[in-house]
Every structure is written in C-alpha cells, then in structure tokens.
Amino acid sequence: MKARVYVMPKNGVLDPQGKAIGHALEGLGFAGVNDVRAGKVIELDLAETNPDAARKTAEEMARKLLANTVIESFRVELA
Amino acid sequence: MKAAIITFPGTNRERDMRTALKRVTGRDPLMLFHRDELPKDIDLVVLPGGFSYGDYLRCGAMAAQSPIMKDVRDFAARGGHILGVCNGFQILIETGLLPGGLLRNASLRFLSMDCHMRVERAGTAFTSRWQKGAIFRSPMAHGDGNYFADDATLDRLEGENLVAFRYTTEAGEVTDAANRNGSVRNIAGIFSPNLRICGLMPHPEDLVDPLMGGTDGLPMFESLAESLVSA
C-alpha cells in the first residue's frame, strides 16, 4: 500500500524558502501571490495492506524521523 | 581529559576540533567513526561540523539515527559532557538532547564569515574561563543555523539560564544586524538543563592559535580541559 507523507513548515515558523519562491514568482510577473510555503513529500511503498494500520505506521515514521515536529507539521495520505 | 570526536560520512571539521583539543590537553583525542563503539572511560564527546549524510532529509537527522548515537545517548544519561558544533549542534537537536530546531538561514544564504558572541552563562564546563558578558569572535559557516523554538521552550531556556551564547555586535549589543542567520532572540548556543551538553553553530575551534588569526575560541577548550581533569 502506498502512503504519502506531506511535511510542511509549521504555521508561525519562518519559511525563508517559501518567501524566496514568492519573491521569484513576483519577479516573473505573477501578481496576487499572497503567500508561499515550501515543504516536501515523501512517498512510501508499504507491505501493509490494511489502511488503518498503514496510516498508523506512516504517522509513527513521520513523528520519529520524517518530520521534526518542533518546526514541521505532517499529514499522511494513502494512495 | 579524555575526549572523543565522533565523525559520520560527510563530517569535515574533525581535524580543526582535534587541533583545538590537542592544544589544551597535549594529547590526541580519540577519533571515532559512526559504526564504532564509544569507550566507557571518555570524559568529553565532541560532535564536529560538516555535512553528515549530505544533510539528507534534515541537517543532522540521519546522523541522529546512526549506531554510535545510542552510545552517545547513554553517555548523556550517565551525565557525560558533550559539545556539538555546527552540524554537531544540529545532530544534538535531532537526537533530542537539546531542544528546538535549526531552520534555513533567514537570508537563505550560506554564511561563511566571522561573528561575535556574548557569553550568557559563565561557570560551566564550557565557559568557566570567560566572565559572563564576555564578547568573543568566532568563524561560522553554515546554511541552516537559524535557531527556532516555541515561546514556551524559549521562556524555559531563558528562565533556567540555559542560553549559552548570543550573537552580538563586536561591542556586545544584541541587534538584528549581528544576528546574521536570523536565530530567535539572537541565540547562538544553548546548554542542557544539567549544563553538561552544549551546542552552538559558530566554530570556536577555528580560533585557537595565533597562526589561525586569533585565540578567541581557546577559552572554551581551556574551560573543558580544566573542568574535566580525570573526571
């Protein structure tokens, strides 16, 4: 079963990368970009076939390694 | 003082650290690789700078999971002294031995320059050779040194007097301009509650000899050598 872990800078945590991307978009002439946040997506191919169990495992992986929950939040999606 | 320097694939500042430690102890520190075991009779563990595991995932995140870090956690639990510089600070944070996080520099630029720091707490094994409020110069070289913690953690750090160093001007003023990486409250380095673990982004080990251009960083290593004599 495939799982996607979305890792994003937490709300309230400065995201200089997102800010720089926003400035670059402005420079390209894209108007009306209020805010940009940049994170990462981690795709997992898990042997587990039970969706609940797969989600639980992916969340535990995120808490232990994939995200640093001091500065990042995460969300798991099953595909 | 018996010191051990731990390196990982991608560590690249271990030789500077070795020079600094050898200068104050007169003997070579033990050089360990990530698959080695940490001997029991070590007084000081040092995690030097570099780009362990290519900074994959997050700076320090991979090293924090490497085999030797279990020994380092046990060493910390026994009350051992640990110094983490630059990537070493990032590893200590990812290991959970120090609180907070280190974000990309606010400018998004890799900063390779000198900075000035103020000693916020003297009298520790890392700072006993300084007076509180002393200003010293230090090289720094990092892309992700922007210290962050939530307000509750920051208030606890300040309340328990666990901020070790703050970025200041040469005159000792805490200003935004002196805080090149954007760290919250100008924090450059912190202590663990038992004051035996210290992490900081700049490199005091790179100013320990007149040939390097100064000895501003030497007091840190003299403090350690003096405090950890046959501990």
Chai-1 contact restraints between the chains, C-beta under 6 A:
chainA,res_idxA,chainB,res_idxB,connection_type,confidence,min_distance_angstrom,max_distance_angstrom,comment,restraint_id
A,P16,B,R104,contact,1.0,0.0,6.0,A-B,restraint_1
A,P16,B,A106,contact,1.0,0.0,6.0,A-B,restraint_2
A,P16,B,L108,contact,1.0,0.0,6.0,A-B,restraint_3
A,Q17,B,R104,contact,1.0,0.0,6.0,A-B,restraint_4
A,A20,B,L108,contact,1.0,0.0,6.0,A-B,restraint_5
A,N68,B,R58,contact,1.0,0.0,6.0,A-B,restraint_6
A,N68,B,G101,contact,1.0,0.0,6.0,A-B,restraint_7
A,V70,B,G101,contact,1.0,0.0,6.0,A-B,restraint_8
A,I71,B,G101,contact,1.0,0.0,6.0,A-B,restraint_9
A,I71,B,F148,contact,1.0,0.0,6.0,A-B,restraint_10
